[in-house]
């Protein structure tokens, strides 16, 4: 404790918000709205711990994203906060996290809290401290903002159940794509414990599903579901293995979201870890592929296969890559095709398809009409038919790929610089 006593709250905030930056599972999409306690913004902040997430409707949501502590009894090779790491350590008390959250919230700096932690003493003790924070916020401070708690897999089920009564979302990190990799890099963590906790969360969430909200009682159990995070590029798993694990998680545990985090080399790291981080574009392509599986009706085998070496094409997005490999299924008549096939047209998002289906009930769509309903008619044009448009010579896959590459390379460069 003497080491921690020398730090001011500002110092702790700087240390523990920086330590939390490696956790990608930070989003509040899907949260049920609560009565706001915000009183308007005053003063200024340096921004330590402010995480910007985006809801499905495009709103930017600010969260206080911190670790309760970066002390940890585990020695996971890929983690900068592992027990053997030579990093500056700090720890918030329960009341300090509550006070920080309320002060930031009342000044309109944030709309909620994302709280994770290293493991101190043992899993139950750490989980109990995190639950105390959420409980005090809800019951003593009447906090109505969003709360996301990163739960600890081998903590007592009753603690995780209590966490779900006060948090909008719970998450348990799967850590790595395969059990073999987890055993090699984090031998103190048990993949079975992680899956057992995910299954338990799924049961509790489904048990409370459909409950009517009673404002006199806590919100229903983890109303925004559960999510997880997977580190990409620390081990040798290819994209097919990564998406295979995600497919399993979505199917078996009904996860709301799998977050992909490109491995970032850390100081004094194990010789087993790569010296260079994977291309950031790989993380971006995995998110796009994940989106295709969840919202566009694609199977994993359609997106990435052994013929691709198990890896996604970094130069072009996975939907375009699929369309070029399946050129015989195009062009698609926008006035006759069903929803499933329209969703497979490069350049058509779910909103564009919904607009097309709605509009064509009343009139025949021409190319100019389609251009008004989608973001990029240049990307769509080679794959569709309208009464006044046929792609004609734009059917050659190799030529089309070359046409799209300049924009893709520019996008890749921007992402790498970011």
N, C-alpha and C positions, 0 to 999 in steps of 0.2 A: 504493500500500500504506500510505502514511503516514496517509491518511484512515481506513483500516480499523483501524489499530493502536490508536487511541484507544478503541475499543469493547471492552467486556467481553463475555464469552459471553452474559451476561444481556441486555446491550444488543442484541447481534446477534440473539438469539432473539426479542426483542420486535419488532425491525424486520422480520426475515425471516419470522416467523410472520404478522405483520400483512399483509405483502406477498403471502402465499400465500392469503389469505382469498378472493381473487377466483376461485380455481380451484375449480370445483364437482365435478370428477371425483374425488371422494374417498369411496370405499366399498370394503369388503373382502368383500362378499358373493361367495360362490362359491370362496373360498380353501380349499385343502386344509389340513387341520390339520397342525401340526408339533409336535414335542416342546417343551413349555413350559420356559423357563428362569427363569420368574418366581420370586422368592424372598420375596414378600410385601411389602406397602407400609409404608414408614416415612416420617416427615417430612411435609412439605407442599409444594405447588407453587402458583404463581400461575396456572397454566393456560395460559401462553403456548405456542402451537403445538399445543394438544390439540384434535383434531378428532373429533367423535363421528359415527360412521357406523352404519348399521343393517343387519344381515344379514337374509336372508329369514325366519329363524325369530324375528325380533324382538329378537335380542340386540344390545345397544349395544356397539360396538367402538370403542375409543379409539386414535387414531393420532397420532403426532407429524407434523404437517403444516407443512412449511417449504420455503422456497426455499434452494438452496445459495448463491445470490447474487441481488440485485435489480439489479446492474449489467447492462446489455444494450446490444448494438451495434445492435439493431433499433429502429425508431421507429414502431411500430404505433400508430395514432391512438387506439385504444380502450384501450390498456394504460397503467396508472398507472406502470409501471416502464420505459416507453419511454425511449430515450436522451435525448430533449429534455425529459423531465419533471424538475421541480425537487423531487425527493424525497431523503430521507436514504438513502444507500447503505451497504450492508454486505456482507460475504462471509465464509462459513464456510470453513475448511480441510476437507479430507477427514477428517482425524483428529477435528476438532471435531464433525462430524456423527456420526461413529461413536461417540464418547464420549457425546454427548448421548443418542443412541438407546439405548445400553446402560444408561446411568444411569437414564433414565426407565423402561426396560423392567424392569430388576431391581427397581425400587421399585413396580412394578405400576401406574404411571401410564398406560402405553400397552400396546397389543398389536401395534403395528407402526409402520412409517414410510411416509409419503407424501412423496416428494421431487420437486420441480420446480426450475427454475432459469431465470434470464435467460441470454442468450448472451454469454459473455465470450471474447475473442480470436476464436474461430470455433466452429462447431457441433461439430466433431470433438473439440476440446480440452474443451469443456464436457461432452459426452457421456462422454468418457473419464474425467473426474473423477467423474461420477455413478456410472459402472460401478465405479470403484475403491472408492467408498463401499459399494456393495452387495457387492462381492467381499470386502472386509475384514470386513464384518459376518458374512457366511456362513462364510468359510473361516478367518479369524483369531479372531473372537469367538464362533464357533459359534452365531450368532444364529438362533433358530428362529421368530421372529415373521413377521408379514406385511410384505412390501415392495411398494410401488407406485411405479414410476418413470415420470415424464413424459418421454417420449423426444423427441428433436429430429429432425424429418422429414428434413433434408438431411445428417444425420450418416452416416458410413460404415456400410453394412449390417453389417459384421463387429462394430462396436461395439454396434449394436442387438441383434444376435444374442447377443452376450455378456451384455448386460443381461437378456435373456430367460432365461438360465440361472440367474440369481440373484434375479430379481424374480418375485413371484406374479402381478402384473398389470403390463402396459405400456399406456400411452395416448399417443395423438398427437392434439393438438387440431385439429379441422377449422376452428375459430375462428368463421366466419360461414356463414350458410346458402347463399350463392351465391359463385361465383368472381368475379363482377363486384364484389361488395361487398369481398371480400378484396383484390382489386386496387386498389380505391379507398382502403381504410383501412390496408392492410399490403402495400404494393407490393414489399417485400423478400422476402415469402413467396410461394412458388410452389405453387398448388393441386395441380399435377401431382406435385410432390415429396411432398406430404402423402398423396395417394392411392397413389403408388408405395410409400411406406413402409408404409402400411396393408396393401397387397396382400402385401408381403414378410412382414409379421408374420403375416398369415393363413396363408401357405404354411408358415412355420416352426411355427406352432401346430398346424396340421393334420398336419404331418410327425411331430410328437411325440405326437399324440393316441393314446391307447390304450396308451402305454408303461406298463409296470409300474414302480412306484416302487422304486428301489434306494437304500436309505439310505446306501450307501457312496459314492453319487454325488450331484451337485446334483439338485434337483427337476426334473421335466420342464419344458420351455420354457414360460414364462409360463402356468402351470397354470390361472390364472383368466382367461385370454384378454386381449383388448384393449378399451379404451373410448375415448371422445372427449368433447369439450365443445364446445357451440355457444353463442355469445353471441346473445341474442334482444333485439331492440329497438334495436340500434345503427344498423341500416340499415332500409330500407323493406320488407324481406321479410315477407310475411304468414304466418300459421300453416300454410297449405297448402304454401308453399315450404319452411318449416322441417321439417314432417313428411315432405315429399317427399324432402328430403335425408337424413333419418333412415332412411326406408324403403330408400333406395339403399345407405346404409352398412350396415344390418343384412343386406340381401340380398347385396351384393357382397363385403363384408369380414368378415361373420360377427361383428360387434361384440357384446360382451356388454351394453354399455350406452351410450346417448347421454345425456349430461347437458346440461340446459338452464340457462343462467345469464342472468337478466335483466340487461340493461346497466345499469351504475351510473355516473352522471355523475362525471367525474374532474377534478381541478384542472387549470387551464390547458389545457383540451381543445380540439381542433380545432373550427372553426366548422361542419364537416361533420357533427358528432355532435349528437344531440338534447340539449336542455338538461334535459329531464325524463326520469326513468326510466320504463319501461313498468310497468303495474300488475303487482304480484307475482302476482296471480291468473292472469295470462297464463302465467307460468312453470308454475304449478300445473296449469292445464288442459292444457298441453303434455305434462307428465308423465303425466297421466291418459290422454290420447289415445295416447301412446306405449305405455302399458301395455295399452290395448285392442288395438293392432296386434300386440303381442308375445305376449300371453297369452289373448286373447279372440276371436281369429279375425276381427277387423274389418279391412277395407281402408281405406286413407287416404281414398278418395273417399266412403266412407260416413260418415266422421267429420267431414270438413270439405270444402266444395265451393265453387265459384264463386258459387253462389246465396247463400252466407253472407258474400259479400265476401272469401272466403278466410280468415276469422277464426273461431276457436272462440267459442262463447257463454260469456261470463265469468260469467253469472248462474247457470247450472246446469252440471252435469258433462256431458261429451260423450256418455256412455252414455245418460243420461236424455234428452238433446237428440235423440239418434238414435231412441230409443223413441217420443218424442212425434211425430216426423216420420213414423214408420212404425207408427202406431196400429193399422192394419189387421192387423198380425201378432200382435196381442195381443187378449185374454188368452191366456196359455200354460198348458196343463194340466200341472202339475208332476208328475203321475203317468204321463204319456205322452210328453212332449216329449223330444227328443234332447238330448245334451249341448251341442251348438252353439247351440241355441235357448235353452236355460236360461242359458247364459253371457251372453245378450243381455238378460236381464231386469234392469232397474235394481234394485240392492240385493243381487243375487246375486254373490258373489265366487267364485273358483275352488274354495275350500274348501267353501263352502256347496253348490255344484253337486255336488261329489264326495260330500258327505254325503247329498244328496238321492238321487243315483243308487244309492248303496249301501243306503240305508234302504228305498227303495221296492221293492227286490227281495223284501222280506219282508212288507211291509204297505202298505196304501194311506195316503198322507199326507193329513192334514187341515190346516186353517189353523193350528191350535195347534202341530202338528208342524213346519210350515215356520217358524213364529216362533222355534222353538228352534234351528233350523239356520242362521238368517241373523242379521245384526246389526240390521237395521231392517225390521220387518214393515210399518211404515207406508209405506215407500218401495216395497216389493214388492207390497203388496195390490192396487193398481190394475191390475197387469199379469199376474196369475195366476188360475188356476181350481183349486179343490179340490172334493171332494164336498160340502163344507159352505160353500163361498164362491164367489161370482161378483161381479165388480166392479160390475155393473149400471150405475148412473149415473156411475160414476167413469171413464168412457171418453172424456170430452171433453178434447182435448189442451190447449186454451186454459185451461180450468178447472184442469186438473192442474198446468200450469206455474205458475199463480198460487198453488196450494196449496204448491208446493215452494219458491217464491221467498223467503218470509221466512227459512227456515233457510239458504238459499244466501246471502242478503245478510248474515246474521250471520257466516257463515263467511268471506265475502269481507272483511268489516270486520276480523275477527280476523287474517287473513293480511296485510292492508295495515298493521295496527298492528305486526305482528311484523317 
